[in-house]
Structure formats: structure tokens, C-alpha cells
Amino acid sequence: VDASSLCVCVFFKFKIFVFHQRLLKVVVVFVPAPALSSALSSPLLRLWPSSSSASSPSPSSLLHPSRSMASSAASSIAVERSADGRVTPHGGSLVDLMFKGSEQEKQAIVSACSTSIDMSDRNACDVEVLCVGGFSPLSGFMNEDEYTSVVENMHLKSGLLFGLPIVMDTSREDISVGDKVLLTYQGDNIAVMEVESKYVPDKAKEALNCYGTSSIEHPGVLTRFHRASPYLVKIYFFTTMLASKVSCASKARVVSSVRRSSRRPSVSKSSSKGGVRGSSNVVIAAQVTLDATTGLQVPHGGTLVDLMETDAAKHADLKASCNRTIECSDRNACDVELLVVGGFSPLTGFLNEDDYNSTVENMRLTSGDLFGLPIVMDTDSEDIKAGDKVLLTYQGEDLAVMEVESKYVPDKAKEALNCYGTSSIEHPGVLMISTERGKYYMGGKVTGLKLPTRVFPCATPAEVRATLPPNADVVAFQCRNPIHRAHYELFTRALDAENVKDECVCLVHPTCGPTQGDDIPGIVRYQTYEVLAKEVDNPKIRWAYLPYSMHMAGPREAIQHMIIRKNYGASHFIIGRDMAGSKSSISGEDFYGAYDAQDLAKANAAELNMDTVPSLNIVYTEEKGYVTADVAEKDGLEVMKLSGTKFRKMLRGGEDIPEWFAFKSVIEVLREAS
């Protein structure tokens, strides 16, 4: 290859992988400096906008600040050559992992594998480049320390420059350290790998450091952190390549659709359609109309949906009609259950594309009904198509049958930006839709066969409604953590709010499905609620548990919670400060303003036929016990505080927890669990 052709190759490699800008820095090591310099005037290179252009960033400016390189450095590179005049490979030696043994030895290596992985196109490309030495000095996929070093410092542990981490990912829990894995691709045996480590990467940090943004509006972030997998893609494992390439006849190909996106989108601090931020304790009464026959709240859309097929004799025929099967994730199973029992009324199945788009863009179904977040079934399967019937299973149980009416590719960046207020995977909800959910969404009617078997009982909307007094206000309280004294004071005092009638009860309705990774497990939370219900024995409190997966979507999720609680019979809903809010996994900055959820809820309360009860700021004082913060300030009372960090430390250390802070029964459960 002559010098100018080689430089053109470098150019096209760079253009194809715009989200791999740092490749250029690595590739330059292999390019003779005179050849690079002579090609800089090539018309081809002018396809990239000039760095002097005010409207277009230069390639260097698109890099993360710690990765930027001076353009003037190219002509001053002293290229190291070997004795035969060839350019020295990166690290000094050209790696060759190709197997050189006999066919019999090859088959013995393959037979020794305990499991196999069928690779994606991208994985196959990485394996091939590893095997032939294109990623020299790497001799396999990176272990955690190498991965971390490349992400944070753009260097291997040896000190050598390396632009991007080279990783193999899997969603499988059954693969463990010490396994030998056969890597296959399109029916060919490609390589054998020995698993030396397996771990969960910090994808937000990887995105921010390697791509200069954590936004899934960037095609590299979107494609890098979604793998074709029917399960949660959360684990990378990195190894030294054992053996080598078994078959070199790989048909790997990379098709990259590149969109330039260098900006990190700003996060809106107010998602409200009305209301005054900061005026959280202002009560705006909405006129709640109860059903004239039952004396209870009218379900969203007018009718409480029930999708359960109660005739067991029909179950066999329904299952026999299915030509596909999908194993639900924990989140999928929660969505299926709430669809079947009517928690998501008026939905009768997963959203088709038009309803999905309407919900994402307008926070409404195509019928005009408000709906906070899209309810979707995802898949990576290319085989499933419209008209199929899919059996939805979960942990060995047949939950439901779904009639696939549509299958579509969602705009996840738009979904993230509209529903979560950000497209950054530093937000746990955005990370979920971009890494857990599959490539396709499917819409269609659902018929229930059985509810998931859970360690905690989840009463249906109809069952909860049967326990509520008619013609009374029902004030719902949502939480996802154990209830301590301040929480209890908050929701019991809510019954005395100006917009709540004397005839009232409080429905304590915690979510026990998947939440944030650092939250207390659902089963432990359930146990704390059960012992607390017995300890307080308050006739004005109703307890029930919700199989809902939290999205941490702030204002939009507040609307979703109101709709769900309306279906369970609530007429009022307590809105706390920064309800369902979350912080950046990198900077710790809040994604939403303290009152964004309250403002959006107030603006839509009348249309939802509900009323909001703002969460009081309750504090404990030495002189008067629990009072509101404004009373404590006005009377000059001494406020007692115990931080969450200090509380957890005392809990682990077996120290006595002040009774003003937590209930004894709750503390006992938490201590036993820890």
C-alpha cells in the first residue's frame, strides 16, 4: 500500500467511527509522519469541516477534554522502526493468537468448553482484530483493572496509550470465572476464551470519558450500551484469549450509521405546565367526583380493566395458540401484572407505536387520556412479527398471552429526553431504557393466565377498592423505602389537610418492584411495612403493596403514580419534594427541581379527578417533638437531625437508634436483614 492510500485508509476509518475519535490517535502511531503530512492537503480530508469553521467543531474539539491532542503534533512524530524498516507494532510485538495446532488438537480445545456465546457483529469484529494483532499489545479482552485504566486514563496499566476499552459483554448469570467459552458467529466456531473476571462496569463514566457525553443522542453511546440480548445486559467479562481463533473465515461486518452529536444536553429544571416553584405548601383544591353507585373513585378512562382469563379450561387453548415465547424480566413481569389487574387502566395491552409516540410526545394516549410513561414490551428477536401470539413467562410460570399487533423501533433518545428530561445515561431511567430494553418494542392486547408468585402479596385494584369506605376521601402515600417516624407523621397529618374531608383514610401503597440498585430489596421493605402496621394498629390506615418498577422519572412519574393510585381507589395523592427524583451517577447533581413534580401534579389534578396533598416538611424538636419546619423556626426550637449515612452506620454497628427517628419493629427487621 502506498503512503497516500494508507492515509486515506486512516481517514475512512476515522469517518466511519466518528464515535471512536480516539482511534485516530492510536492509528497515527502506525503511519509514517511524512505520509500523514503529505496527505493533509488531500481533497478527501476537506470532507471534514475546517477547524476554523464557526458552525462545525473540529475532530479534536469533539474529544473529552482529557483526550484532546494538538494537531501540530502529527508532523513531529518520530516513527520507531524495526531492523527491517517496518513500523514497530504498538507495544513492541505484533500479537498473533491464531491457533497453529492440528485439527485434532483444535477439536479437543473446543470440546473442553463448558458453554458458548453466539457473538454480535461488533463482538465478532473485536475478536477478529484481537486474533490477528490489530489490537496489539492486547492478547484478549480486558480485565477490570485494564478496563478502568483505559476509561479513566486512556492508557493500559502498562502505560501504553489505548483509545477505547475492548470488551466482551454478556447478560448470562451462569457464566463464571474459570469457564472456557466457545465464541461462535453465524454458525462458525471463531475462538475459545477463558474467563478470568466478570464484573459490572460504570457505563455512565465510560460514556462520559470515552465519548465526551453520556447522552444516548450520541450514536456511539446508544449502540455501545445496547447489546442484542433477551435479558438485562449489565455484565461485561474480560479475559485473556486462551487458544485462539478456531476458524478464520469470519464474515464479520460493521455497519455504522453515524450522526454527529457532541453536545451534552442540558437538563430542564422545571417540567411543570403551571404552578409556582417553591410554593409547595399551597393547597389548591380540585373537585373530586366519586362514582354515584359505589361511592368510590372513578377508574382512569371510566372503567377498571380486568384482563385475567378466569376460565381455566381456556388456558390450554390460549397457550397452544402461541407460536413464540418470551421470558419476562422483573420489570416486564411488573408491567404485565399491572396491565392484567387494571392498575394501568384504561390500557388493555402494551402500547402500539401511535400510542407510544403520543405518550412520549404529549403525555397522552391517542384517546386523549393523560398517561405519564409508555408501557411497552421489548425484544431483540428478529423472528417475532405482527400477528404472532407470544406466551409471556416468568420464573417458570405462564403469566399471559400477548397478541402482537405491531413491532417497531423506538426513538430511545427522544423517549429519554421527553419522559426523563435528559438523554444522559447518568440517569438510572435512561440507563434502563438504553441498556435493559431490547431493540424493538411491541404493542398488542394481553390476556392474563396467572399473576406472578411473589414473596409479598399484591392486592389487585378491585381487592383494594373493596376495603375502602364509600363516600370518603382516600389519601394515597407512595414510598419505596422503609417508613420511619417522620414519614408516619407526614402521611397521618395529611388526613388533616384543608382539602381532605373528615371522613377519610390513608392508603399506604409502597412500590415493591425493582427500584434503584442501592435501594433496600422489596422483600425487606415488605417485612418492615408488615411489622409497622401491627405496631401502630391505626384504623385510619390501609396497607397494600404495588408491583411497580420505578423509573425515577420525577414529574412524569408523579403523573403515572397518580393514575395508578386513582385506579386503586385514591381520591388524593401526597406529593413529596423531588418525588421520584434522581441524581447524576457522575456529578451527584439533581435532575429535577424540588417542586417540579408537585407543580405538574397540581396542573393536571383536576383532569385526573384527583386532588394533591403537598408533603409537609416535618422535623423533630427537643421541646415539642414533631412539628413543621416553619413552626420550629418561628418558635426557635432546637431541631434534632440524624443523617442517612449516620443512621446506616449506627445500624451496622448495633448502636441504639433514637426512638424519635425510627420504629423499634422496623429497626429489628433491618438489622436482621443486614
N, C-alpha and C positions, 0 to 999 in steps of 0.2 A: 504494500500500500504506500503510495507516495505521500509526501508531507501534507499537501493541500487536502487530499482525500481524508487523511487521518483527522485533520482539524474539522472537516465537515462532519465526520462521524461524531466527534465530540459535540459539535453544535447540535446535531439532531438528537443525540442522547439527552442533551440538556433541555431541548424544546419539548421532547416527549414527556419528560418527567419534570414539569415545572414545579411540582410539589417536592421534588428531590433536588432543590437548587444546590445543595451542598455536594452533590455528585461531581460537579464541575471542579471543585477544589481538590477532590481525590483524583479525578481523571487527569488533571493537569500534571500530576507527578509523572505520568507515563508519556507525556507529549514533549518532544524536543522544543525548547524555548524558541529557537529561530522559526520553526514551522508554525508555532502558535502566533508569533509576531507577524509573520508574512501573511497569515490568513485573516488578520484583523480587519483588513480593508476589503475582504470579500463581500460582494453584494448580498450573499446569503446572510451574513451576520447582521446586515442592516434590517432584516425582518424583525429583529428585537428592537423595541423603541430606544431611541437615544437617551442616555442618562441625563442629557441637558433638557429633555422634554419636560415641561411643567405638568403635563397631564398624565404621564406614564412613569412609573417607578423603574429604576434600573434593576437588573438582576441582583446586584449586591444589596440594594435597599430593601429587597423583599426578605432577606435573611433575618433571622433572630439577631439582635444586636451583638450577642456574644459570638456569633458565627460569621459576621461580615468580614470580607477580605478586601484589601486595597487593590484596585485594578492595575495600579502601576507595578505590582509585584510580579506580574506574569513574565515580563521581559528580563527580569533579573534572576530567574530561577537557574541554578546550576544543576543540570541534569546529571545524575550519577549513572555511570555505565559500567557494565561488566567487562571482562577481558576481551570478549569477542565483539565489543562495540555496541551490544544491545542495552537498552534501558533496564536498569535493575528493578525487579519487581518490588512492590510495596512490602516492606519488612525484610527484604533481602533475598527471599527464596520464593519461587513460584510453586504454590501448593498444587498437588495433584492427588486427588482422592479416588481416582479411577481404580477399580479392582483389577489386579493383574493375574489372579489365580485361575485355576481350571474351572470348567463348568460344574464339575462335581463339588469342588470347594465352594463355589458360589451358591449352589443349592443347599449345602449344609448351613451356610450363613442365613439364608432365607428361612430355612426350617427352624432355626433357633429363635426366631422372632415370636414373641408372645401375643402380639396384636399388630394391626395395620392401620394406616391412615391413608385415605384417598385424598390427594392434595388438590388445592385450588390452582388455577393458572399461575397466580402470583407465587404461591409456595413452590410450584414446580420450577419456575424461573430461578428462584433463590437457590434451590437445591442444585440445579444445573450449574449455575455460576460458582457456587461453592466447590462443586466437584472438579471443575476444570481450572480452578485457581483464579477466577475473575475477582473474587473477594479476598485474595491473598492479603494478609497472612492468616486469615481465618481458616480453621480446619473443621468447622462445624458451626451450628447455631450458638448464639451467645448465652452463656450462663448469666445469672442475675447481676453479678458484680461487673461483668463486661458491659451488659446492657445499661446499667445505671451510669457507668463511666462515660459511655458514648452519648447517652441522653443529656447528661449534665455538663460534660466537658468536651465533647466531640473528639475524644481520644479513647483508645483502648487502654487497658490497665498497663500495658507495656509502654505506653507513652506515644504510640503511633496514632496519627490522625485517622479518624474514621467518621464519615459523614452521618450515617443513619444506622440504627440497630438492625441486625439481620436476625430475624426471629422466626420460630415455628410456633403456631398457636393451636390450641385445642379447647374444646368445651367438655371433653370427656373426663369424668371423675375417676374412671377405672384405670387410667394410665398413671403409673407411679415411677418414682426414681428407681433405676435399676432395670427397667423394662427395655427390651430390644424391640424396636418398632420398624416394620416394613413400610416404606413410603411408596405408594403407588400413584399412578397418574394415567387416566384414560386406558386402563387395562394393562399397563406396563408396570413391572417392578423396577423402581428407579433407584432406591437407596435403602440402606439399613442404618438406623440411628440408635444410639444407646442413650437413654435418658439419664442425665446427671443431675438435673434440678428441674423443679416445677414451681412456679410462683405467679402471683398476681401483680401485674405491672401498674404503675401510676400512669394511666393513659392520658390524663389531662396534662400532666407535666411533660410527657413525651411529645404530645401535640404542640404544646406551647414552645418547648425548646427546639424541636426539630422542624416545625413548620411555621413558627413565628406567630401562631394563633391556635386557640383551642376551639375555634368555631367550625361547625360542620358545614358552613357555607364554603369552606375551602375543600376542594375535591380530594386532596390528599388525606385530610383528616377524616372525611366521610368514608372514603374507600379503605383507608388503612385500618380503621377501627370497626369495620363491619366485615365479618367473615361469613361465608356460606355455611351455616350450621343450624341444625334444628333446635339447638339448645343455647343456653346463655354462653356467649363467647367471652369468657372472663379470664382464662388462664393461658399464658404463654409458657412453653417449656423450651429450654435451650440446652444443647448438648454438644459434645464433641462427636463428629461423624465417625462411626465405627466402620468398618468395611468401606463402603464406598458406593459408587454407582454400579448398580447391577445391570442396567440397560441404558445405553447412551442415546437410544433412539427416541428421545423425548420430543413430543410435539408441542412443547410449551410455547405459549404466545402471550403477549401482553397487549391489551387494547386499552389505551388510556384516553379518556375524554377530559381534556384539561381546560379548566376555567381559571383565569387569573383572579385571585382573591387574596389580597394581602392585609386587609383591614381586620381588626378585631372589633366586632360590632359592639356598640355601646348598649348598656342595659337600661331600659326605661325604669325610672324610679317611681312611676305612677301609672297604674293600669286602669285607673278608675274612669268611669263615664260621668261622674259627678261627685259632689260632696267636697268638703273642705278637709284637706290633710291636716292632722293634728287635733281636730275636734272630735276625738274618739269617744267621748262620753255623752255626746249629744244624742238623745233618743228621738228618732223620727218614727212615729207610729204608722204602720201600714194597716189597712183594713183587711183582716184575715176572715175569709168566708168559709165556714165549715159545711160539710155535707148535711143537708136537711134531714136525711134519713138516719145516718149513723151518728151524726154529731161529731165526726172526725174530719181531719184534714182531707181535702180532695187530692188524689194522686196526680202527679205531673202528667199532663196530657189528658186528664179526665178519668182514666181507667187504670186500675192496678193490674199490670200484666202478670200472667201466670203461664209459663211455657212448659211446665212439667207434664209429661205424659203419665197419667196415673193408672192407666190400664196396662198392667204388667204383661198381659198376653200380647200386646202390640210391640213390646220391646224387641223380641226376637226378629220380627219382620223389619223393624227400623234398622237394626244392626245389619241384617242381611242385605239391605238396600245400599249399604255403604261400599264404595269401591276404593276408598282411601282411609288412612288412619293418621291422626296427629296426636302425639303425646304433649299435653299441655305443660307449660312452665307453671310455677307457683302463681305468677301474675295472671296468666291466661285462665287458670282454674278459678281465681277470684272473680274475673270478669264473667266467665261462664255462669258461675253460681248467681251473681247479682242479676244477670240477664234473665235466667230461668225463674228466679223468685220474684222478679218485678222491682228490684232495687234500682234498676236503670229505666223504669217506665218513663216514656212510652215506647222504648226500644223493644223490638221483637227478635233482634238478632244483631250481629256485628254490622257496622256501618258500610254501606256501599260507597262508591267513590264520590257520588254527588253529595251525600250526607256528610261524608268525611271532609270534603272541601268546604262545605258550608259551615261546619263546626269549626274548622281551623281558621277560616277567614272571618266569620261573622259571629261565632259563639252561638250559633243557632242551627237546628236541623232544617232541612228544606221545607218542613211543615210550618216553620216559623217559631217552634218551641225553643226556648233557651236550652242550651246544653254546653257545659263548661269545657269538657275534654273529649276527644274522639275515642270511641270504644271499638277496637279493631282486633282481628285475629291475623297474626303474621305467619309467614312461612318463607323458607328458602327453596322449597320444592318447585322444580320446573314442570313436574308431571301433573300437579293439580290444576284443574281448569274449571271454568264456569260450567255448571251442570253437574259437577261431581257431588256426591254425598260423602261427607267426611265424618268418621267416628272420632269423637274427641275423648281421649283417655287421660287419666291422671293417677299415677302411683298404683297401677294395677286395676283401676276401676273405670268402667264405661260411663262417662258423665252425660254426653249429649250427642246428638246428630246435627250436623250443620249442612244446610243446602247451599252450596257455593253459587251465588248469583253473579258475583263479579270478582275479578282479581286484577290488581293494579299496582303500579309502582308509585309510592307516595313521595311527595317532596318533603323530605325529613327536615331540611334546613328551614323551610317555611313553617312547617309544623312546630318546630322548636321555637322559632322566633315569635310566632303568634301566640302559642299556648304557654310558653315558659318565659317569654320576654327576653330571651337570649338564645343564641345558637351555639354557645360555648359548652363543651363537654366538661367544663369545671362545674356545671350544674348537674346534680345527680339525675334529674329527669331527662335532660338532654343526653347524658351518657347512656341512660337506659334505652331510649328510643334508637340511638345510633349504634349501640353495641349489642343489646339484647334482642331487639326485634329484627326479624328477617327482612329480606329484600322486598318481598311482596306483602301487601295487605289484602285480605279477602273479606267480602261482605256477604251476608245471607242469613236466612232465618235459622233459628236454633230451636230444637226440641229436646227438652230435658229428660234424662233417663234416671239419674241419681245425683244427689248432692255429694260433694267431696266429704270423705270421712275425716273429721278434724278432732284434735285433742280438746278443743273448746267448742261448745255448741254455739251455732249462729242462728238465732231465731229469724224466720222469714218476716218480711213486712206484714203479711197477714197475721202472723202469730204475735208480733209486737203490737199491732193495732188492737188485737183482742184484749190486751192487758191495759189499754189506756181508757181513762174515764171519758165519757161523751161530754161534749159542750164545755170542755176545759182547755186551757192553754197548755200545750206540751212544748217545753223548752229543751232543745237538744244541745248536748255538750259533746264535742268531738275532742278526742285526745289520742296520742299514740305512745304515751309514757305512763309509768305508774303514777297514781294520784297521791299527792301529798297534801298537807293541811291547807296550803294557800289555794290549791285547785279546788278543794272541797268548799272552802269559804266562797270562792268565786262562783261556782255553779249553784250553791244553795242561796246565796244573796241575789242571784239573777232572778229568782222567783219573786223577789220583792221589787223588781224594776217597775217603773211607772207604766210601761206599756204591756205589763203582764197582769192578767186577771187574778183575783183571789183564788178562784178555782183553777189550780194549776199543778202540774207535776214536772219533774226534770227527768228527761231520758238521757242517762249517761251511756253514750254509744261509741266506745273506743274502737279504733281500727286494729285488727289483729292479723292482718295480712302482711306482705312484705313492705318494709319501710326503708329508711336509710341503713346502710351497713353497720353503723355504730349504735343503732337503737337496740334496746333490750328485746330479746326474742318474744314473739307473740305468746307462746305458752307461758312464759314467766309473767308477762303483763297480765294475762288472763287470771293467773293464780292470785296476783296482788288485788285485782278487782273483786274476786270472789271473797277473799278474806275481809276486805274492806266493807263490802256490802253487809256481811254478817256483823262486823264490829259496829257500824253506825246504825244499822237497822232503822233506816229513815223511810216511813211510809210514803213520803212525797218524792221518792227517787225510784225510777225504774232502771234496771240494768239490762243491757243487751250488747252483743258483740257483732262487729261488722267485718265480713271477709273482703276487705277492700285493699288494694295495693296503692300505697301513697306515691304521688308523683312529685311532691314538693313544689307545686306549680303556683303557689301564692294566690293571687286574686282569682285566677281561673279555677283553681281547685276549691276555693271558698264557694263559688257558684256550684261546682259539682257536688260538694258536701251538702249544700242546702237542698239541692234537687233530691239527692238520696234520702236525706232525713225527712223531707216532705213525703216521700213515698212510704217511709216508715211511720208516718203519722204526726210528725212535728209541725207545729204552727209557728214556733220561734226558734232562732238559732243563735247561739253565743259565738261572737266573732272576737277572737283574741288579737293582740298586737302581732303583726307579721305572721298571721295564720298560714300554715303550710309553707312557710318561707324556708329558704336555704341560703347557705353561704358558699362562696367560691372555694373549691378544694385546693386552690393555689394561694390566693391572697387572703381568704377569710372574709372578704367583703360581702355584705348582704346583697342579694339580687333584687329585693323589693323594699319599698319604703314601709315604715312601721304601720301605716294606716291604709295602704293600698287595698288590702283585702276587705277591710271594713267599708271603704268608700265604694268599691264595686258591688259589694253585697247590698248596701243601702240603696244604690242606684237601681238595682234590679229586684228588690224585695217585693214591691207591690205587684209586679208582673208575675212573680213566683207565688203570690198569695201567701207570703210569709212575712214575719217581722224579725228584725235583728235586735239582739241584746248585746251592746258593746261589753267587752270584758273589762271589769274594774281592775285597777292597779292596786292590789291588796298587799299590805305589808304588816309585819308583826312588830309590835312595840312593847317595851318593857312595862309601860304604865297601863295600857288599855287592851293589850292583846292585838287581835287583828282589826285593822281599820284601813280605810282607803288612804293612799299616799298623800292626797291633798289635806286630809284631816290631820295626819301626822305632822305635816309641815306647818299647818296653821297653828296647832297646839304645841309645837315644839317638842314633840315626843321623840324618845330615843328608839330608832329603828334597828331591829336585830337582823343580821344577814348571815347567810351560810351559802357559799358558792357551790355550784355543782361539783367542781373539782375537789373542794374540801370535803363535801358530803361523800363522794365516792372513795376518797382516801380513808375517811373515818369508817366507812362501811367495810372496806377491805381489812382495815386494822382491828376490827372488832370493838371500836370505841362506841361509847354511848351516843346515840343520836338524840338531840333535843326533841322533846315531845311537841314543842310548838312547831317544829319543822315537818315531822313525818309521823304517820301512824305506826304503832308498835307492830301490828299484824303485817303491815306492808314490809317493814324492815326485816322481819323474820323470814319472809319469803325471799327477799332479795339476797339476804345473807346466805341462805341455804343454796340458792341458785349459783352464787359466786364461789 
